[in-house]
């Protein structure tokens, strides 16, 4: 078996006698960035995209984060503690 990283996902290959018999695509991690500073949010998104993260969503307020989280579950949450409508912990 071997792993191959492709844009935003990982493919797991199982080889038998030199040929690939099974491919399993494992989606890349989903990330929610909660940041009210647009420049900071952009920089974080670009850094994550440059590292292979393809499913990155941005919320500028705690309320926006709640709306996103109602229908989507991230694997990782990057949270600003000083949001305009909350402290980032509540």
N, C-alpha and C positions, 0 to 999 in steps of 0.2 A: 504494500500500500504506500501511496505517496500523496502529498498535498500539493496543489498548485493554486497559487493566489491569482485570482482574476479580478477585474475591476469590481470592487464592492462585495465579492463573495469568495468562497474557498471551495475548490473542487477536490473531492476525495476520490482517488483512483485506486482500484484494486486490479493488479496485473496478474495474469496467469500465463506463464511460459512466454513472456515478452509482449503480450498483447493486453490492452486494457479491456476488461470484461464488464466492469460496472463503473458508472460515474454517478456520484451523488453531489449535488450542488447544495452547499451550506451558505445561506445568505449572510452577508456581513452584518456586524452589529448595528443596531439602530440607536441613534444618539439624539437626545433632546437637549438643546442649549437654551437656557433661560437667562437672558441677558438684555437689559434695557439700553445699553450703549450699542448703537448700530455698528460702530467701527470695531469694537471688541467682538461682537457677534460674528461679523464678517471674518475677522482674523481667525477666530476659533474654527469657523466652518471651513475656511481655506486650509488651515493646518490639518484638520481631520480629513478633508478630501485628499490632500497630498499624501496622507498616510493610508489611503485606501478605503476610508469610510465613505460610503455612497449614500446612505440614508440618514441624513442629518437634518433635523428640523429646528427652527428657531422660534422661540416665544419671547416677547419683549416684556411681558408682565406675568404676575402670578395667575391672574385670571386667564390669560391666553394659554398658559401652561396647563391649567385645569381643563380647558376646552380640548386641547390636544390629547391630554391623558385620558379623557373620557372615551376616546375611540381608537387610541394607538398606544402601544406599550413599548417604551424604549428599553434597550439593554443597559444604557448608560445615561445618566442625567448630569449635566454640567450646570451648576446653579450659582447665579449671582446672589449674594446674601443681602444686597442693598437694592431691592426692587422698589419702584414707585408706589405699588399697591400692597406691599407686604415686606416682611424681613427675609424672605427666602427660606425660612424654616417652618413657617406655619402652614 
